[in-house]
């Protein structure tokens, strides 16, 4: 009987000790806020790159993480209305968000125990934890584990991180800019060597670093839209970029601590830091050694990157062209916005044909939609597939915008007037987008498809370029 009582008492003591340990874990003094996740509802015409640029998110560093967190396998098939959780340096006050806590595991700790301690639903949060940590099977003392904690500022749970933002980069006083990494969105017809030449970068000298920074196996297989990091010794004049900071290692410095000082997530930037320093081992450093660290600089809101898109003007204007009625158009082809952009369409530009936009509904067939619009599907099927980026008519998602060429105005709904412009000396597609009130970045793919198979990268005087003019309908 005494042995049973003793055993029971021992169990009670162990249980109390366990709960005390979990409680201590939840309030661990070394827990740090590693960042936040805020929500964004994907809109028709959006691109991940465009959303990241608008929200000042480092696209290159976060693209893979965004894909894992949101279970995205193909960025070309993003449905409008999808709620994305995006990395952020600050919280929100009007809608829920996640606080990301960096917790250093003690001996015996595991994610299930941490979730219980912090009041996190382990099952519901498993996929997000797996995306944030890349490892949900092996745990050891000293390992840093990122724990997402759901916070509802409108009346939900309290913010365990105290509402503090991710620490701003507090650069050590002795650190200095050594170089830069320009960020460039590859366009149709461009080559990496050509991009380097435009930036004043010696491609042959930087070839090895460019390959490793961008994970390029073969320059012959580069896709338009790919975001490149190009090392340069001059400050990029447009777009977001990195400062490469030279830090002299002091006694006790670690790369992980430096990442925190610079406001970086170690797991996200680990490979970039390895490439910048030309080494795979980030654990062994000695005092006095130089360590290169990336510091992200977001493009200013008013920035106008040369030939890569930029600011969209915001004022109402009328568009007059031969054989067309006056019409008010929105700023972005493909995605009507609330505020139209000013237009200065050349008077000699003429209406060539129309493109009717139809968002496919459940049970609809493109051939039937065409019949309803009086368009011959068989003679236009290839053109529709090109304009709508359709690979197979048997596999079209509900909500996909179908672009249907037509010679008659639709009875209702949005459409495009496709205007024929004859190039004169000095014309560029960028300048034409400005004249048509279009955002270059958001419309260049559509413009390329409108002009296929003609090349709109190497232009010549007298060439006809087709430009879209959106009409709300």
N, C-alpha and C positions, 0 to 999 in steps of 0.2 A: 504494500500500500504506500509506504514511504517512497519507494522507488518510482511509483506511478505519479505521486504528487511532485516529486522532484523533477521528473521528466516533463510534466505539464508546466511547472514553473519555468523550466528552462526554455520550453517552446514559447511561452508568453514573453519571456525576456528577449528571445531572438526576434520574435515578431515586432516587439516595440522598437528594438534596435534597427530592424530593417526599415520600418516606417520613418524612424528618425533620420536614417541615412538618405532616404528618398526626399524627405523634406529639406534636408540640407542641400541635396542635389538641385532641387528646384530653385533654391535661393543662392546657388553657388556664386561666390564673389567674382570668380574669373569668367563668368558667362559674358559674352559680348554680343551686341546687336550686329549681325553680319550684313543686314540689308532688309528689304521689304519686298513683297510681291503685291502689286496693285492690279486691278482688273481693267480690261479694255474690251469693248464689244467690237468685233471685226466688222467693217463696213464694206459694201460692194465697191470694188475698185481699189481697196487697200492693198498694200504690200507690207510684209514684215519689215523690210528695210525702211520704208517710208514712215511706218508707225514708230520705229525705234528712233529715227532722226528727229521726228516731231517731239518725242518725249525725252530727248537727250539721253537715250540709252545706247551704250556701246554695242553696236550691231555685231561686230566681228567677235567680240568676247562672249556675247550672250546668245547667239543664234542657236547653238547646240543645246544650251540649257533651256531656252524657251521651247524648243521642240520636245525635249524630254518631259518638262513640267506639264505641257499641254497635250502630250501624246500625239504630236504632229509627225506624220511619216512622210508627207509630201506637201511642201509649201505651195505647190501649184494648184492644189485642190482645197482651198480654204473657203468655207462657207460663210457668207454674211450672217451675222447673228451669233457666231461662235464667241464665247467669252474666253479671253486669254488672260493668263496670269503672267505679268511682266515684271522683271527686276526693277526696283526703284530705290532711290536714295532717301526718300521721304515717305511718310504715311499719308493717308487721306482722311478727311474729316466727314465726308458725306456718304461713304460706302465702305463695306468691309475690305480688309486687307490681311496679309500675313506678315507677322514679324518673324524674321529668320534669326534664331539664336545660335551662336557658335558655342557649343558646350564641350569642354575637355573631359573625356570619359575617365572615370576612376576605375580601379580594378573591380571587375564583376558587373559593371554597368552595361546595359544594352538598350536599344531603341524602345522596346516594349516597356521596360521599367521607366525610362525617361518620359514616355507618353503618359503613363499612369501618374507620374509625379507632377507633370505640367498640365494635366487635364486634357490631353490631346487624344482623339480617337485614333488608335493605332491602325486599325483596319482601313478606315476612311482616308488616312494620311499616308498609307504605305507607299503608294506610287509616287507621291510628291517627295517623300523622304528619299526614296530610291533615286529619283532624278537629281536631287540636290547633293547626294552623298556618293553616288556611284558604287556603293558597296553596302549591302544589307546582310552580309553573311559572316564576315570576320570582324571582330572588335577587340581592341586592346587598350590598356591603360595609356593615357596620353594622347589618344586619337581625338581629333576635333570632329564633332558630329553636328551637322546643321539641322535644327529642329524647327519646323514651321508651326507657328501658333496663330490660329485664326482669331481676328479681332474685329468686332463690329462697333465702330465709334458711335453708332446711332442708338446704342443701348445694349450691346452684347457684352462679351467678356472684356476685362481690363487688359491693357497692353502690357505684357510682362517686360517689355523692353523700355517701359517708361515713356514711350512716345518719342524717344530720341532718334534722330536720323542717323544713318550710317556716318561714322566720323568723316568729316571732310579731310581731304588730303592735307596732312600737316608735314610738309617737306622739311627734312632736317636742314638746318641753316647752311651746312657745307655742300649740299647737293647742288649740282649745276646741270643745265641742259647740254647734252653731248651731241644729240642729233634729233631727227624726227621720223615718224612713220606717217606718210600721207595715206589717206584712205580714198580709193578710187573705184567707182562702179564701172566695170568693163562694159563698153557699148558694142553694138553690132559692127563688125569690121575692124575693131581695134586689136592691136597686139600688145603684149606686155612690154616688148622693147620700144614700141611706139609711145606707150604711156610714159615710160621712163624718160624717153627723149623729150617729151613735152614738159616733164618736171625737172629737166636738167640733170637727170641721174644717169650715170654710166652703167648701162645694163650689164655689160660683161663683168664689171667689178662686183656688182651686187646680185648676180644671178643666183648664187648658192643660198644667200640669206632670203631672197624673195621666194625661192622654191620652198624652203623650210617654213617660213612664216605663213605661207598660204597653202601649204600641203599640196603643191603642184607636182604631179608626176610627169606630165607631158604638156608643153606649151601649145601643142597642136590641138588640144582638146579643152579649150577655154570657152565657157558659155557666157553670152551676154547677160549682164545682171550680177555676175560674180563680183564680190567686193574684195579688192586687193589691198594689201599693205605694202607700200613701197618705201624703203629707207631713203632718206634725203637729208642733206645738211642745211637746207633752207626751210623756213617756216612756210607750210602750205598756205596758199592764199584763199582757199575755199574748202568747204566741207569740214567734217570732223577729222581729227588726227591725234597722234600721240606725241608727247614730248618724251624722249628717251633720256632719263636722268642718270647721271653718274654719281653713285654713292660710295664713299670710302668706308669700308667695313670697319666697325669698332668692336671691341671685345664684347661678347654677349649677343651680337646681332644675329638674327636668323632671317631667312627669306620670308617665313610666315609672318613674323613681327613687322618686317618692312612692308609687306603687303597691307597689313592692317593700318600702318602709318600712312601709306599712300591711298587708303580707301579702296583697296583691291581685294577680290576674293582669290585666295591662293589657288584653289582648285581650278578656277577659270583661267587664270593667267599663268599657270605653271609652265605650260609649253612655250608661251611667248617669251617668258623670262629665260628659259633654257636657250632658246634660239638667239636672243639678244646677247647672251653671254657666251654662246658657243660651247655649252657644256650640258651634260645630262644630269650631273650630280649637283644638287642644290643644297646639300647638307654640310659640305666641308668648305669653309672659308676661313681666312686668317686675317687678323687686323692689318689694315693698310691696303688690302686688296680692293680693286674697283669692281662694283657690282652695278649693272645697268638695269633700271626699273622703268616700266612704262607708266606714263601719266596721261590719261585720256582727256582730250579737250573737245567738247561738243561744238558743232557748228553753230554760229550765232543765228538767231531766228531770221534776221534780215539778210543772211548770206545769200549770194547769188553765184553758185559754183559755175565756172566757165565750162560750157558744153555738158554739164551733168545735171541740170535742173536747177531748182532754187526757189526763190520767193514767188508767190502767186499774187498778182495785183488784185485789188478789191474795189471795184467801182462799176456802176452799170453803164453800158454803152449799147448802141445799136449796130447791127452788122448789115451792110448793104452790099450785095453782089449782083452781077448780071443775072437776070431771069430768076431772082429770088425775092421774096417779100422780106421787109425789115423784120428782124427777130432778135429777141434778147437771149443770149447764151450764157451758160454757166462757165465757171473758171476751169473745170476739169472734165475733159472728155471721158466718159465712162462712169463718172461719179458726180452727179449734179451736186453742187454745194449751195449753201444758203446765200452766198454773196457772189454775184456775177463779177467777172473780170473785165477790165476795159479792153476794147478791141480797136485795132487800126488796120483793118483788112485792106490790102491793096485793091484799088478800084478795078484793076484789070483781071482780078481773079474771078473765075466763073464756076457756076454750079455744074458738076459733072454727073452726079447721081446721089441717091440717098442711101443711108444705112439705117434700118429700123432695128431698134433694140427690143428684144423680147426675153423676159426672164422665164425660163422653162418651168412649167408647173407639173405636178404629179399627174401621170397618165397622158401627157402631151407627147406628140411626135413632131420633130422638126419639119417633116414633109407636110404634115397637116397644118402647122402654123404658117408655112409658106403658102399653101393653098388658100388659107383664109385671107392672106395679104395680097393674093393675086400674083404671087411670085412662082416661077417655074423652078421647083426644087431640083429636078434632074440636071438642068443646065447650070444651076448655081451651087450645087452641093459642094464642089471643091472650094469655091470662093467662100462660102459660109464657114466651112471647116477651117480655112485659113484665118478668116477674120475673128472667129470665135475660139480659136485654139483648140479645136476638137480633133482628137486622134481617132476616135471610133464612135459612130453615131449610136451604137448599141450600149455605150457606157457613158451617158451624160447625166450628171447629178442634177437633182431638182434645184432650181434657183440659178443654174448656170445662165449667164447672159448670152443669148444667141444674137449674133449680128447678121442681119439679112439685107443684102443689097436690093434696092428697088428703084424704080423710075417714077413711082407715084407716091404721093404723100399719105401717111397713115391717117385713119380717122381720129385716132387718139393715141396718147402715150408718147414717150420720148423718141427722138430719132436724131440722126446726124445728117447735115448737109456736107457732102464731100466736095471740097472746093479745089479746083485745079489752078496751081500757081506755077508760072513759068519763071525759072530762076534767072536773076540778073547778077552781075558782078557784085560780090560781097555778101550775097545771101547765105545764111546758115539755117539749119533746122531750128536751132535754139532761137534765133531772131524771129523766125516765122511763128514759133510757139508764143512768143511775147506778143506779136501782132494779133494773133488769134485768141489771146487771153487764156492760153493753156499752160499748165505746169509741165515742163519738159519731162521730168522724171516719171510722172504718172501717165504720160501719154505716148512716150517714145515707142513702146512695144506695139501699140495700136497703129501708130503712124507707119512703122516698119511694115506691118501686115497690109495696110492700105496700099503701100507702094510696091509690094512684092510682085515680081522678082527683081525690080530695079533696086540698085544700091543707093541708099541715101546717106552713106558715109563719105564717099568720094563724089562730090557734086560737081557739075559743070554748067556753065552758062547755057541757057536754052532748055535745060532738062525740066520736065514737068513733074512737080511734087504735089501729091494729094494730101490735103489737110482737113481734119474733121472739125466741124462747127456744130456744137451740141445745141439742140432745141428741146426745151422741156416738154412741149406738147400740151 
